[in-house]
Amino acid sequence: MLRRSGGPVTRDRIADDLAALGLGPDDTVMFHTRLSAIGYVPGGSETVIDALLDVVGPTGTLMVTCGWNDAPPYDFTTWPGVWQDAVR
């Protein structure tokens, strides 16, 4: 994975790439990703989210898809705390 991504994919690298794609302050963005498609990201999903927040800034909006289907509703509060924190 490191070789494929040209080394660790850092927070700064992600933020720079997103800005190069035109994402910027005050933007609204919805994202869904598979971390392995990005490469080796030190810090995992938190790093990706932090990079997105760096780019859109405090007045931008970040939306994360959580999936959907016809399954019965589930109780978010039963998720492990780390999972809840990652999607807040």
N, CA, C and O atoms as CSV, one atom per row, in Angstrom:
chain,resi,resn,atom,element,x,y,z
A,1,MET,N,N,0.828,-1.188,0.000
A,1,MET,CA,C,0.000,0.000,0.000
A,1,MET,C,C,0.873,1.253,0.000
A,1,MET,O,O,0.559,2.232,-0.676
A,2,LEU,N,N,1.974,1.221,0.761
A,2,LEU,CA,C,2.875,2.381,0.776
A,2,LEU,C,C,3.434,2.661,-0.609
A,2,LEU,O,O,3.495,3.814,-1.035
A,3,ARG,N,N,3.839,1.621,-1.307
A,3,ARG,CA,C,4.416,1.804,-2.634
A,3,ARG,C,C,3.375,2.394,-3.589
A,3,ARG,O,O,3.680,3.306,-4.358
A,4,ARG,N,N,2.159,1.876,-3.538
A,4,ARG,CA,C,1.104,2.328,-4.441
A,4,ARG,C,C,0.773,3.803,-4.224
A,4,ARG,O,O,0.475,4.513,-5.184
A,5,SER,N,N,0.823,4.269,-2.984
A,5,SER,CA,C,0.460,5.660,-2.698
A,5,SER,C,C,1.668,6.583,-2.681
A,5,SER,O,O,1.531,7.774,-2.400
A,6,GLY,N,N,2.858,6.048,-2.980
A,6,GLY,CA,C,4.048,6.895,-2.991
A,6,GLY,C,C,4.486,7.313,-1.603
A,6,GLY,O,O,5.086,8.375,-1.439
A,7,GLY,N,N,4.198,6.497,-0.602
A,7,GLY,CA,C,4.553,6.811,0.776
A,7,GLY,C,C,3.315,7.124,1.586
A,7,GLY,O,O,2.202,7.058,1.066
A,8,PRO,N,N,3.490,7.462,2.849
A,8,PRO,CA,C,2.340,7.767,3.700
A,8,PRO,C,C,1.533,8.947,3.156
A,8,PRO,O,O,2.092,9.947,2.706
A,9,VAL,N,N,0.222,8.809,3.207
A,9,VAL,CA,C,-0.672,9.880,2.769
A,9,VAL,C,C,-1.032,10.681,4.016
A,9,VAL,O,O,-1.884,10.271,4.804
A,10,THR,N,N,-0.381,11.817,4.185
A,10,THR,CA,C,-0.510,12.616,5.402
A,10,THR,C,C,-1.686,13.579,5.328
A,10,THR,O,O,-2.281,13.785,4.271
A,11,ARG,N,N,-1.999,14.154,6.460
A,11,ARG,CA,C,-3.055,15.164,6.550
A,11,ARG,C,C,-2.770,16.322,5.602
A,11,ARG,O,O,-3.661,16.761,4.875
A,12,ASP,N,N,-1.539,16.818,5.604
A,12,ASP,CA,C,-1.190,17.929,4.713
A,12,ASP,C,C,-1.314,17.536,3.251
A,12,ASP,O,O,-1.792,18.319,2.430
A,13,ARG,N,N,-0.885,16.334,2.929
A,13,ARG,CA,C,-0.968,15.880,1.533
A,13,ARG,C,C,-2.417,15.790,1.080
A,13,ARG,O,O,-2.750,16.211,-0.028
A,14,ILE,N,N,-3.277,15.246,1.928
A,14,ILE,CA,C,-4.698,15.148,1.586
A,14,ILE,C,C,-5.286,16.542,1.412
A,14,ILE,O,O,-5.988,16.801,0.435
A,15,ALA,N,N,-5.006,17.439,2.348
A,15,ALA,CA,C,-5.534,18.807,2.273
A,15,ALA,C,C,-5.045,19.504,1.006
A,15,ALA,O,O,-5.827,20.171,0.328
A,16,ASP,N,N,-3.769,19.359,0.682
A,16,ASP,CA,C,-3.222,19.977,-0.532
A,16,ASP,C,C,-3.900,19.421,-1.784
A,16,ASP,O,O,-4.235,20.174,-2.699
A,17,ASP,N,N,-4.099,18.109,-1.822
A,17,ASP,CA,C,-4.748,17.490,-2.979
A,17,ASP,C,C,-6.196,17.956,-3.119
A,17,ASP,O,O,-6.656,18.226,-4.229
A,18,LEU,N,N,-6.911,18.050,-2.007
A,18,LEU,CA,C,-8.300,18.518,-2.053
A,18,LEU,C,C,-8.378,19.965,-2.519
A,18,LEU,O,O,-9.252,20.317,-3.311
A,19,ALA,N,N,-7.474,20.798,-2.034
A,19,ALA,CA,C,-7.440,22.199,-2.465
A,19,ALA,C,C,-7.117,22.286,-3.956
A,19,ALA,O,O,-7.689,23.114,-4.665
A,20,ALA,N,N,-6.212,21.443,-4.434
A,20,ALA,CA,C,-5.865,21.435,-5.858
A,20,ALA,C,C,-7.057,21.026,-6.722
A,20,ALA,O,O,-7.146,21.408,-7.889
A,21,LEU,N,N,-7.973,20.246,-6.142
A,21,LEU,CA,C,-9.188,19.858,-6.856
A,21,LEU,C,C,-10.258,20.946,-6.817
A,21,LEU,O,O,-11.297,20.819,-7.465
A,22,GLY,N,N,-10.007,22.015,-6.058
A,22,GLY,CA,C,-10.944,23.133,-6.013
A,22,GLY,C,C,-11.750,23.259,-4.743
A,22,GLY,O,O,-12.549,24.188,-4.621
A,23,LEU,N,N,-11.573,22.358,-3.791
A,23,LEU,CA,C,-12.282,22.455,-2.520
A,23,LEU,C,C,-11.658,23.567,-1.697
A,23,LEU,O,O,-10.434,23.696,-1.654
A,24,GLY,N,N,-12.482,24.368,-1.046
A,24,GLY,CA,C,-11.926,25.481,-0.296
A,24,GLY,C,C,-12.796,25.911,0.870
A,24,GLY,O,O,-13.807,25.279,1.173
A,25,PRO,N,N,-12.388,27.001,1.524
A,25,PRO,CA,C,-13.115,27.513,2.687
A,25,PRO,C,C,-14.590,27.765,2.369
A,25,PRO,O,O,-14.943,28.206,1.276
A,26,ASP,N,N,-15.423,27.476,3.335
A,26,ASP,CA,C,-16.868,27.689,3.266
A,26,ASP,C,C,-17.605,26.707,2.359
A,26,ASP,O,O,-18.827,26.794,2.233
A,27,ASP,N,N,-16.897,25.781,1.728
A,27,ASP,CA,C,-17.559,24.815,0.851
A,27,ASP,C,C,-18.358,23.806,1.661
A,27,ASP,O,O,-18.120,23.601,2.852
A,28,THR,N,N,-19.302,23.189,0.985
A,28,THR,CA,C,-20.062,22.076,1.537
A,28,THR,C,C,-19.655,20.841,0.754
A,28,THR,O,O,-19.680,20.839,-0.477
A,29,VAL,N,N,-19.284,19.804,1.463
A,29,VAL,CA,C,-18.829,18.584,0.793
A,29,VAL,C,C,-19.395,17.356,1.496
A,29,VAL,O,O,-19.419,17.272,2.723
A,30,MET,N,N,-19.850,16.405,0.680
A,30,MET,CA,C,-20.256,15.105,1.199
A,30,MET,C,C,-19.242,14.101,0.667
A,30,MET,O,O,-18.919,14.110,-0.521
A,31,PHE,N,N,-18.746,13.245,1.537
A,31,PHE,CA,C,-17.764,12.287,1.056
A,31,PHE,C,C,-18.032,10.891,1.576
A,31,PHE,O,O,-18.650,10.680,2.620
A,32,HIS,N,N,-17.541,9.963,0.806
A,32,HIS,CA,C,-17.558,8.548,1.172
A,32,HIS,C,C,-16.286,7.971,0.583
A,32,HIS,O,O,-16.005,8.181,-0.597
A,33,THR,N,N,-15.528,7.264,1.362
A,33,THR,CA,C,-14.275,6.721,0.851
A,33,THR,C,C,-13.949,5.390,1.490
A,33,THR,O,O,-14.487,5.023,2.535
A,34,ARG,N,N,-13.073,4.695,0.846
A,34,ARG,CA,C,-12.487,3.466,1.366
A,34,ARG,C,C,-11.022,3.801,1.598
A,34,ARG,O,O,-10.295,4.075,0.643
A,35,LEU,N,N,-10.579,3.785,2.845
A,35,LEU,CA,C,-9.219,4.220,3.168
A,35,LEU,C,C,-8.163,3.510,2.340
A,35,LEU,O,O,-7.167,4.124,1.959
A,36,SER,N,N,-8.356,2.244,2.058
A,36,SER,CA,C,-7.344,1.519,1.290
A,36,SER,C,C,-7.220,2.064,-0.130
A,36,SER,O,O,-6.190,1.863,-0.773
A,37,ALA,N,N,-8.239,2.745,-0.630
A,37,ALA,CA,C,-8.154,3.356,-1.957
A,37,ALA,C,C,-7.263,4.592,-1.942
A,37,ALA,O,O,-6.721,4.982,-2.976
A,38,ILE,N,N,-7.111,5.204,-0.780
A,38,ILE,CA,C,-6.261,6.388,-0.648
A,38,ILE,C,C,-4.804,5.967,-0.511
A,38,ILE,O,O,-3.915,6.605,-1.073
A,39,GLY,N,N,-4.565,4.912,0.221
A,39,GLY,CA,C,-3.211,4.451,0.514
A,39,GLY,C,C,-3.038,4.368,2.018
A,39,GLY,O,O,-4.018,4.351,2.761
A,40,TYR,N,N,-1.791,4.315,2.467
A,40,TYR,CA,C,-1.536,4.246,3.904
A,40,TYR,C,C,-1.690,5.640,4.498
A,40,TYR,O,O,-0.906,6.542,4.205
A,41,VAL,N,N,-2.707,5.803,5.334
A,41,VAL,CA,C,-2.999,7.090,5.970
A,41,VAL,C,C,-2.685,6.969,7.457
A,41,VAL,O,O,-3.461,6.367,8.199
A,42,PRO,N,N,-1.550,7.534,7.912
A,42,PRO,CA,C,-1.254,7.504,9.345
A,42,PRO,C,C,-2.378,8.207,10.116
A,42,PRO,O,O,-2.723,9.349,9.811
A,43,GLY,N,N,-2.931,7.539,11.090
A,43,GLY,CA,C,-4.034,8.119,11.846
A,43,GLY,C,C,-5.391,7.709,11.316
A,43,GLY,O,O,-6.410,7.994,11.945
A,44,GLY,N,N,-5.425,7.042,10.166
A,44,GLY,CA,C,-6.669,6.507,9.626
A,44,GLY,C,C,-7.717,7.551,9.290
A,44,GLY,O,O,-7.408,8.637,8.797
A,45,SER,N,N,-8.963,7.198,9.566
A,45,SER,CA,C,-10.088,8.052,9.177
A,45,SER,C,C,-10.041,9.427,9.835
A,45,SER,O,O,-10.485,10.409,9.241
A,46,GLU,N,N,-9.516,9.510,11.041
A,46,GLU,CA,C,-9.418,10.823,11.701
A,46,GLU,C,C,-8.542,11.777,10.898
A,46,GLU,O,O,-8.837,12.970,10.818
A,47,THR,N,N,-7.476,11.266,10.307
A,47,THR,CA,C,-6.594,12.100,9.496
A,47,THR,C,C,-7.333,12.629,8.275
A,47,THR,O,O,-7.200,13.802,7.927
A,48,VAL,N,N,-8.110,11.771,7.624
A,48,VAL,CA,C,-8.865,12.188,6.440
A,48,VAL,C,C,-9.888,13.252,6.821
A,48,VAL,O,O,-10.010,14.269,6.138
A,49,ILE,N,N,-10.615,13.025,7.897
A,49,ILE,CA,C,-11.622,13.992,8.342
A,49,ILE,C,C,-10.965,15.309,8.729
A,49,ILE,O,O,-11.461,16.377,8.368
A,50,ASP,N,N,-9.862,15.248,9.455
A,50,ASP,CA,C,-9.155,16.479,9.836
A,50,ASP,C,C,-8.693,17.252,8.606
A,50,ASP,O,O,-8.787,18.479,8.582
A,51,ALA,N,N,-8.196,16.558,7.588
A,51,ALA,CA,C,-7.756,17.228,6.359
A,51,ALA,C,C,-8.933,17.905,5.662
A,51,ALA,O,O,-8.813,19.037,5.193
A,52,LEU,N,N,-10.060,17.218,5.596
A,52,LEU,CA,C,-11.252,17.822,4.994
A,52,LEU,C,C,-11.682,19.065,5.766
A,52,LEU,O,O,-12.010,20.091,5.170
A,53,LEU,N,N,-11.677,18.967,7.087
A,53,LEU,CA,C,-12.052,20.121,7.908
A,53,LEU,C,C,-11.049,21.262,7.761
A,53,LEU,O,O,-11.436,22.430,7.786
A,54,ASP,N,N,-9.765,20.938,7.608
A,54,ASP,CA,C,-8.756,21.978,7.375
A,54,ASP,C,C,-9.090,22.776,6.119
A,54,ASP,O,O,-8.947,23.999,6.094
A,55,VAL,N,N,-9.536,22.078,5.083
A,55,VAL,CA,C,-9.776,22.730,3.797
A,55,VAL,C,C,-11.071,23.542,3.804
A,55,VAL,O,O,-11.083,24.670,3.312
A,56,VAL,N,N,-12.153,23.000,4.345
A,56,VAL,CA,C,-13.422,23.743,4.315
A,56,VAL,C,C,-13.504,24.785,5.421
A,56,VAL,O,O,-14.329,25.696,5.356
A,57,GLY,N,N,-12.660,24.658,6.427
A,57,GLY,CA,C,-12.605,25.657,7.491
A,57,GLY,C,C,-13.779,25.587,8.441
A,57,GLY,O,O,-14.662,24.741,8.297
A,58,PRO,N,N,-13.784,26.489,9.422
A,58,PRO,CA,C,-14.802,26.444,10.477
A,58,PRO,C,C,-16.210,26.788,9.995
A,58,PRO,O,O,-17.186,26.471,10.675
A,59,THR,N,N,-16.328,27.425,8.843
A,59,THR,CA,C,-17.664,27.770,8.345
A,59,THR,C,C,-18.103,26.892,7.184
A,59,THR,O,O,-19.182,27.093,6.626
A,60,GLY,N,N,-17.275,25.919,6.817
A,60,GLY,CA,C,-17.663,24.957,5.796
A,60,GLY,C,C,-18.505,23.852,6.410
A,60,GLY,O,O,-18.651,23.771,7.630
A,61,THR,N,N,-19.051,23.014,5.562
A,61,THR,CA,C,-19.892,21.912,6.023
A,61,THR,C,C,-19.346,20.603,5.480
A,61,THR,O,O,-19.101,20.464,4.282
A,62,LEU,N,N,-19.162,19.657,6.369
A,62,LEU,CA,C,-18.671,18.336,5.998
A,62,LEU,C,C,-19.753,17.323,6.324
A,62,LEU,O,O,-20.188,17.215,7.470
A,63,MET,N,N,-20.188,16.577,5.311
A,63,MET,CA,C,-21.201,15.541,5.499
A,63,MET,C,C,-20.575,14.196,5.168
A,63,MET,O,O,-19.840,14.067,4.190
A,64,VAL,N,N,-20.869,13.205,5.984
A,64,VAL,CA,C,-20.317,11.874,5.789
A,64,VAL,C,C,-21.470,10.910,5.570
A,64,VAL,O,O,-22.384,10.825,6.390
A,65,THR,N,N,-21.424,10.192,4.470
A,65,THR,CA,C,-22.460,9.190,4.242
A,65,THR,C,C,-22.265,8.044,5.224
A,65,THR,O,O,-21.141,7.630,5.506
A,66,CYS,N,N,-23.357,7.552,5.726
A,66,CYS,CA,C,-23.290,6.468,6.706
A,66,CYS,C,C,-23.922,5.193,6.179
A,66,CYS,O,O,-24.021,4.207,6.910
A,67,GLY,N,N,-24.340,5.192,4.955
A,67,GLY,CA,C,-24.969,4.021,4.366
A,67,GLY,C,C,-26.461,3.995,4.652
A,67,GLY,O,O,-26.948,4.644,5.578
A,68,TRP,N,N,-27.159,3.246,3.853
A,68,TRP,CA,C,-28.593,3.120,4.030
A,68,TRP,C,C,-29.033,1.820,3.373
A,68,TRP,O,O,-28.391,1.315,2.452
A,69,ASN,N,N,-30.125,1.302,3.864
A,69,ASN,CA,C,-30.760,0.122,3.285
A,69,ASN,C,C,-32.118,-0.038,3.948
A,69,ASN,O,O,-32.576,0.858,4.658
A,70,ASP,N,N,-32.748,-1.149,3.726
A,70,ASP,CA,C,-34.081,-1.365,4.285
A,70,ASP,C,C,-34.049,-2.076,5.633
A,70,ASP,O,O,-35.065,-2.605,6.084
A,71,ALA,N,N,-32.903,-2.089,6.265
A,71,ALA,CA,C,-32.789,-2.739,7.573
A,71,ALA,C,C,-33.540,-1.920,8.625
A,71,ALA,O,O,-33.731,-0.715,8.455
A,72,PRO,N,N,-33.960,-2.562,9.695
A,72,PRO,CA,C,-34.628,-1.812,10.759
A,72,PRO,C,C,-33.672,-0.779,11.366
A,72,PRO,O,O,-32.454,-0.946,11.300
A,73,PRO,N,N,-34.216,0.275,11.949
A,73,PRO,CA,C,-33.359,1.304,12.562
A,73,PRO,C,C,-32.455,0.697,13.635
A,73,PRO,O,O,-32.819,-0.275,14.297
A,74,TYR,N,N,-31.291,1.278,13.790
A,74,TYR,CA,C,-30.365,0.822,14.823
A,74,TYR,C,C,-30.106,1.971,15.781
A,74,TYR,O,O,-30.345,3.136,15.463
A,75,ASP,N,N,-29.628,1.629,16.927
A,75,ASP,CA,C,-29.374,2.626,17.958
A,75,ASP,C,C,-27.904,3.025,17.931
A,75,ASP,O,O,-27.037,2.272,18.375
A,76,PHE,N,N,-27.635,4.218,17.405
A,76,PHE,CA,C,-26.277,4.750,17.292
A,76,PHE,C,C,-25.547,4.711,18.633
A,76,PHE,O,O,-24.330,4.535,18.669
A,77,THR,N,N,-26.274,4.871,19.723
A,77,THR,CA,C,-25.633,4.916,21.043
A,77,THR,C,C,-25.094,3.557,21.481
A,77,THR,O,O,-24.371,3.476,22.474
A,78,THR,N,N,-25.430,2.494,20.764
A,78,THR,CA,C,-24.885,1.179,21.098
A,78,THR,C,C,-23.562,0.909,20.384
A,78,THR,O,O,-22.916,-0.105,20.646
A,79,TRP,N,N,-23.159,1.797,19.497
A,79,TRP,CA,C,-21.874,1.642,18.806
A,79,TRP,C,C,-20.744,1.866,19.793
A,79,TRP,O,O,-20.926,2.571,20.786
A,80,PRO,N,N,-19.573,1.277,19.540
A,80,PRO,CA,C,-18.407,1.593,20.380
A,80,PRO,C,C,-18.122,3.097,20.330
A,80,PRO,O,O,-18.296,3.729,19.288
A,81,GLY,N,N,-17.690,3.659,21.441
A,81,GLY,CA,C,-17.447,5.099,21.534
A,81,GLY,C,C,-16.529,5.640,20.459
A,81,GLY,O,O,-16.760,6.735,19.946
A,82,VAL,N,N,-15.489,4.893,20.104
A,82,VAL,CA,C,-14.546,5.341,19.075
A,82,VAL,C,C,-15.259,5.494,17.734
A,82,VAL,O,O,-14.972,6.430,16.989
A,83,TRP,N,N,-16.180,4.593,17.419
A,83,TRP,CA,C,-16.928,4.685,16.165
A,83,TRP,C,C,-17.813,5.924,16.176
A,83,TRP,O,O,-17.885,6.654,15.187
A,84,GLN,N,N,-18.488,6.156,17.306
A,84,GLN,CA,C,-19.353,7.331,17.401
A,84,GLN,C,C,-18.550,8.609,17.201
A,84,GLN,O,O,-18.978,9.511,16.481
A,85,ASP,N,N,-17.386,8.684,17.839
A,85,ASP,CA,C,-16.541,9.873,17.724
A,85,ASP,C,C,-16.063,10.084,16.296
A,85,ASP,O,O,-15.951,11.224,15.847
A,86,ALA,N,N,-15.777,8.999,15.574
A,86,ALA,CA,C,-15.243,9.106,14.212
A,86,ALA,C,C,-16.256,9.682,13.232
A,86,ALA,O,O,-15.867,10.287,12.233
A,87,VAL,N,N,-17.552,9.507,13.496
A,87,VAL,CA,C,-18.557,10.011,12.551
A,87,VAL,C,C,-19.264,11.274,13.027
A,87,VAL,O,O,-20.176,11.761,12.360
A,88,ARG,N,N,-18.858,11.796,14.153
A,88,ARG,CA,C,-19.463,13.041,14.633
A,88,ARG,C,C,-18.842,14.225,13.967
A,88,ARG,O,O,-19.225,15.361,14.246
